[in-house]
Amino acid sequence: MSFLNKIFGSSEEEKSSETFWKNINSEEDLNEAVKESFENKVVIFKHSTRCFISKTVLKNFEKEVKNFEKNVSYYFLDLIAHRNLSNKIADDFEVIHQSPQLIVLENGKAVNNASHQSISVSLI
């Protein structure tokens, strides 16, 4: 990886190293997340693999989640690879698109959302 990619991010699809994430790669995955939100809270983390700030916020959030003991399902969206799904989420849940962005779903609706440094498990 080049020096500039380390600073600004790579355009290659990047996967999170944490295992608690369920990936949203299709509308079916998104529908599953919405369905699951009727049973317990669902968090969708919209991440830009080209943005250093997004990478930093993601890593900080993952550290917080490790110490968070609530029944929550975590979904991860690479919005560079799946921009159409990112736009659908913004439309369906009536939230302005941002990156990085955390959206909390409950009973099929967005009950909270935040972006950038405002992202925290306290929103859940």
Phi and psi in degrees as GROMACS dihedral restraints (atoms count N, CA, C in turn):
[ dihedral_restraints ]
;  ai    aj    ak    al  type     phi  dphi    fc
    3     4     5     6     1   -76.1    20    10
    4     5     6     7     1   165.1    20    10
    6     7     8     9     1   -57.2    20    10
    7     8     9    10     1   -44.8    20    10
    9    10    11    12     1   -65.3    20    10
   10    11    12    13     1   -37.1    20    10
   12    13    14    15     1   -64.7    20    10
   13    14    15    16     1   -34.8    20    10
   15    16    17    18     1   -65.4    20    10
   16    17    18    19     1   -36.2    20    10
   18    19    20    21     1   -80.6    20    10
   19    20    21    22     1   -50.5    20    10
   21    22    23    24     1  -101.0    20    10
   22    23    24    25     1    -9.9    20    10
   24    25    26    27     1    98.1    20    10
   25    26    27    28     1   160.2    20    10
   27    28    29    30     1  -101.5    20    10
   28    29    30    31     1   154.2    20    10
   30    31    32    33     1   -83.6    20    10
   31    32    33    34     1    -6.6    20    10
   33    34    35    36     1   -73.6    20    10
   34    35    36    37     1   146.9    20    10
   36    37    38    39     1   -61.5    20    10
   37    38    39    40     1   133.3    20    10
   39    40    41    42     1  -119.9    20    10
   40    41    42    43     1   134.4    20    10
   42    43    44    45     1  -103.6    20    10
   43    44    45    46     1   144.8    20    10
   45    46    47    48     1   -71.8    20    10
   46    47    48    49     1   148.4    20    10
   48    49    50    51     1   -84.2    20    10
   49    50    51    52     1   -11.8    20    10
   51    52    53    54     1   -79.8    20    10
   52    53    54    55     1   146.3    20    10
   54    55    56    57     1   -93.7    20    10
   55    56    57    58     1    -7.6    20    10
   57    58    59    60     1   -78.7    20    10
   58    59    60    61     1   -11.4    20    10
   60    61    62    63     1   -76.1    20    10
   61    62    63    64     1   140.4    20    10
   63    64    65    66     1  -108.1    20    10
   64    65    66    67     1   127.3    20    10
   66    67    68    69     1   -80.2    20    10
   67    68    69    70     1   141.1    20    10
   69    70    71    72     1  -102.8    20    10
   70    71    72    73     1   107.2    20    10
   72    73    74    75     1  -119.4    20    10
   73    74    75    76     1    -2.6    20    10
   75    76    77    78     1  -156.3    20    10
   76    77    78    79     1   168.2    20    10
   78    79    80    81     1   -64.0    20    10
   79    80    81    82     1   -31.7    20    10
   81    82    83    84     1   -62.8    20    10
   82    83    84    85     1   -41.5    20    10
   84    85    86    87     1   -62.7    20    10
   85    86    87    88     1   -42.1    20    10
   87    88    89    90     1   -64.1    20    10
   88    89    90    91     1   -43.1    20    10
   90    91    92    93     1   -61.2    20    10
   91    92    93    94     1   -37.7    20    10
   93    94    95    96     1   -63.9    20    10
   94    95    96    97     1   -41.0    20    10
   96    97    98    99     1   -62.4    20    10
   97    98    99   100     1   -43.9    20    10
   99   100   101   102     1   -63.2    20    10
  100   101   102   103     1   -45.2    20    10
  102   103   104   105     1   -59.6    20    10
  103   104   105   106     1   -43.4    20    10
  105   106   107   108     1   -64.7    20    10
  106   107   108   109     1   -27.0    20    10
  108   109   110   111     1   -67.3    20    10
  109   110   111   112     1   -11.9    20    10
  111   112   113   114     1   -82.2    20    10
  112   113   114   115     1   -13.4    20    10
  114   115   116   117     1  -102.5    20    10
  115   116   117   118     1   -39.3    20    10
  117   118   119   120     1  -157.0    20    10
  118   119   120   121     1   167.2    20    10
  120   121   122   123     1   -62.2    20    10
  121   122   123   124     1   146.6    20    10
  123   124   125   126     1  -125.2    20    10
  124   125   126   127     1   134.6    20    10
  126   127   128   129     1  -111.4    20    10
  127   128   129   130     1   130.7    20    10
  129   130   131   132     1  -112.9    20    10
  130   131   132   133     1   123.7    20    10
  132   133   134   135     1  -107.7    20    10
  133   134   135   136     1   112.7    20    10
  135   136   137   138     1   -92.9    20    10
  136   137   138   139     1   119.3    20    10
  138   139   140   141     1  -122.8    20    10
  139   140   141   142     1   135.5    20    10
  141   142   143   144     1   -99.3    20    10
  142   143   144   145     1   117.9    20    10
  144   145   146   147     1   -73.9    20    10
  145   146   147   148     1    -4.8    20    10
  147   148   149   150     1  -101.7    20    10
  148   149   150   151     1     2.9    20    10
  150   151   152   153     1  -118.6    20    10
  151   152   153   154     1   122.9    20    10
  153   154   155   156     1   -62.5    20    10
  154   155   156   157     1   -39.9    20    10
  156   157   158   159     1   -62.3    20    10
  157   158   159   160     1   -44.1    20    10
  159   160   161   162     1   -60.7    20    10
  160   161   162   163     1   -42.0    20    10
  162   163   164   165     1   -61.6    20    10
  163   164   165   166     1   -42.3    20    10
  165   166   167   168     1   -65.9    20    10
  166   167   168   169     1   -45.9    20    10
  168   169   170   171     1   -63.2    20    10
  169   170   171   172     1   -40.9    20    10
  171   172   173   174     1   -59.0    20    10
  172   173   174   175     1   -49.2    20    10
  174   175   176   177     1   -62.7    20    10
  175   176   177   178     1   -40.5    20    10
  177   178   179   180     1   -65.0    20    10
  178   179   180   181     1   -41.6    20    10
  180   181   182   183     1   -64.7    20    10
  181   182   183   184     1   -42.6    20    10
  183   184   185   186     1   -60.7    20    10
  184   185   186   187     1   -36.8    20    10
  186   187   188   189     1   -64.7    20    10
  187   188   189   190     1   -41.4    20    10
  189   190   191   192     1   -64.4    20    10
  190   191   192   193     1   -41.6    20    10
  192   193   194   195     1   -61.6    20    10
  193   194   195   196     1   -34.5    20    10
  195   196   197   198     1   -57.7    20    10
  196   197   198   199     1   -27.9    20    10
  198   199   200   201     1  -105.4    20    10
  199   200   201   202     1    14.2    20    10
  201   202   203   204     1  -107.2    20    10
  202   203   204   205     1   117.8    20    10
  204   205   206   207     1  -107.8    20    10
  205   206   207   208     1    58.6    20    10
  207   208   209   210     1  -119.3    20    10
  208   209   210   211     1   155.9    20    10
  210   211   212   213     1   -79.4    20    10
  211   212   213   214     1    92.2    20    10
  213   214   215   216     1  -134.5    20    10
  214   215   216   217     1   142.9    20    10
  216   217   218   219     1  -105.0    20    10
  217   218   219   220     1   134.8    20    10
  219   220   221   222     1  -111.3    20    10
  220   221   222   223     1   122.6    20    10
  222   223   224   225     1  -114.7    20    10
  223   224   225   226     1   141.0    20    10
  225   226   227   228     1  -119.6    20    10
  226   227   228   229     1   128.3    20    10
  228   229   230   231     1  -122.2    20    10
  229   230   231   232     1   119.4    20    10
  231   232   233   234     1   -81.5    20    10
  232   233   234   235     1   100.2    20    10
  234   235   236   237     1   -74.5    20    10
  235   236   237   238     1   -15.8    20    10
  237   238   239   240     1   -72.3    20    10
  238   239   240   241     1   -44.9    20    10
  240   241   242   243     1   -74.9    20    10
  241   242   243   244     1   -25.7    20    10
  243   244   245   246     1  -132.7    20    10
  244   245   246   247     1    55.2    20    10
  246   247   248   249     1   -59.7    20    10
  247   248   249   250     1   -35.8    20    10
  249   250   251   252     1   -62.2    20    10
  250   251   252   253     1   -38.0    20    10
  252   253   254   255     1   -70.5    20    10
  253   254   255   256     1   -36.4    20    10
  255   256   257   258     1   -61.6    20    10
  256   257   258   259     1   -43.9    20    10
  258   259   260   261     1   -64.9    20    10
  259   260   261   262     1   -39.0    20    10
  261   262   263   264     1   -63.8    20    10
  262   263   264   265     1   -41.2    20    10
  264   265   266   267     1   -61.5    20    10
  265   266   267   268     1   -45.6    20    10
  267   268   269   270     1   -58.8    20    10
  268   269   270   271     1   -45.0    20    10
  270   271   272   273     1   -68.9    20    10
  271   272   273   274     1   -49.8    20    10
  273   274   275   276     1   -63.1    20    10
  274   275   276   277     1   -36.8    20    10
  276   277   278   279     1  -105.2    20    10
  277   278   279   280     1     6.1    20    10
  279   280   281   282     1    53.0    20    10
  280   281   282   283     1    49.6    20    10
  282   283   284   285     1  -121.0    20    10
  283   284   285   286     1   142.1    20    10
  285   286   287   288     1   -70.7    20    10
  286   287   288   289     1   130.9    20    10
  288   289   290   291     1   -61.3    20    10
  289   290   291   292     1   131.0    20    10
  291   292   293   294     1  -142.9    20    10
  292   293   294   295     1   167.5    20    10
  294   295   296   297     1  -151.2    20    10
  295   296   297   298     1   126.6    20    10
  297   298   299   300     1   -71.0    20    10
  298   299   300   301     1   159.9    20    10
  300   301   302   303     1  -146.4    20    10
  301   302   303   304     1   140.9    20    10
  303   304   305   306     1  -116.8    20    10
  304   305   306   307     1   129.0    20    10
  306   307   308   309     1  -125.2    20    10
  307   308   309   310     1   128.8    20    10
  309   310   311   312     1  -103.5    20    10
  310   311   312   313     1   125.7    20    10
  312   313   314   315     1  -108.8    20    10
  313   314   315   316     1   141.1    20    10
  315   316   317   318     1  -146.0    20    10
  316   317   318   319     1   127.9    20    10
  318   319   320   321     1    52.6    20    10
  319   320   321   322     1    41.3    20    10
  321   322   323   324     1    79.2    20    10
  322   323   324   325     1     5.2    20    10
  324   325   326   327     1  -128.2    20    10
  325   326   327   328     1   151.4    20    10
  327   328   329   330     1   -75.4    20    10
  328   329   330   331     1   121.7    20    10
  330   331   332   333     1  -106.1    20    10
  331   332   333   334     1   -12.5    20    10
  333   334   335   336     1  -163.4    20    10
  334   335   336   337     1   151.1    20    10
  336   337   338   339     1  -157.8    20    10
  337   338   339   340     1   155.5    20    10
  339   340   341   342     1  -156.0    20    10
  340   341   342   343     1   164.3    20    10
  342   343   344   345     1  -137.6    20    10
  343   344   345   346     1   164.1    20    10
  345   346   347   348     1    51.9    20    10
  346   347   348   349     1  -133.6    20    10
  348   349   350   351     1   -71.9    20    10
  349   350   351   352     1    -6.2    20    10
  351   352   353   354     1   -80.7    20    10
  352   353   354   355     1    -7.4    20    10
  354   355   356   357     1   -72.7    20    10
  355   356   357   358     1   126.4    20    10
  357   358   359   360     1  -160.5    20    10
  358   359   360   361     1   155.8    20    10
  360   361   362   363     1   -64.7    20    10
  361   362   363   364     1   -18.2    20    10
  363   364   365   366     1   -63.3    20    10
  364   365   366   367     1   -17.7    20    10
  366   367   368   369     1   -75.8    20    10
  367   368   369   370     1   -16.8    20    10
